[in-house]
Amino acid sequence: MTAPSAVLLLRLAGPLQSWGVRSSFNRRDTGAEPTKSGVIGLLAAAAGLAREEPLGQLPLLRLGVRVDQPGTLLRDYHTVSDFRGRPLPQAGVSAKGIQKPTSPAKNTHVTTRFYLQDAVFVAVVEGPEDLLRTLDAAVHNPAFPLALGRRSCPPTQPVSLGLRATDLETALRTEPWQSSSFARERYAARLGRERGLDGPFHPAFIDRSATLEDEAGDDVLQDNPVSFDLRARAFTSRRVRHTWLSIPTGYDSIDDETSDGHAQDMGHDPFALLGW
């Protein structure tokens, strides 16, 4: 008998996030939204799985990510040196597996690291209800510290928004907007100015972009983890679908509603992701 499925909703927000996609050597990039490897890594840390342990059913969970607040890109100028004053090693290793010294000797490396500032995402994982219930409890009481991509990026609370007995897309469509109050009011103020009003306009719904794991999707991402073992890290591909979803804003008072609760003239806003 097939186990009943459900979804677990996660609110991924913090001062900084960094979701590696093409990082190498002295450049650490970040994707525009959380990767599946990053979300599964967060759940594995919560559950107390060591890096070298098998991930079990975690990579089989379907993932959907909604961009509630895209944030802004931060470039961190970063330098690295040996605290003992020794020249830094190079990436190449000797026949004995020991890193070779830089030639000519180099005492400082300049690295570039990118982060997302003040971003907010809603990540939804879909799978067996019993597994998700265990993961939800782990997120509330994590065995290892939780991080938004990198260990230097802790999340704000709450991380878990709870379980729902529904499917991936429905959960992303119905969960209220999780953007900060400042960003929400700035958006409402802009809508008010566009409509020539004396104050902000509070719509009932807003369009947000989303990426859903979908076997029939037209895009492929290489971010499904097979192993986090530092000696044998491995990832596989998955198909995804990019879309826009009309979601409830959750405003206490709604301006200019129609009888079905949707704001009038609230079509797709091409500048919504820019936070203007």
Secondary structure, DSSP 8 states (H G I E B T S, - for coil): ----EEEEEEEEEEEEE---SS-BTTEE---SS--HHHHHHHHHHHHT--TTS--TTGGGSEEEEEEEE--EEEEEEEEE--TT----EEEEE-TTS-EEE-SS----EEEEEEEEEEEEEEEEEEEEHHHHHHHHHHHHS-SS---SSSTT----S--EEEEESS-HHHHHHHS-----HHHHHHHHHHHHHHTT-SS----SEEEEEEEEE-TT-SEEEEEEEEE--TTS-EEEEEEEEEEEEEEE---SS-SSB-TTS-BTT----TTGGGT-
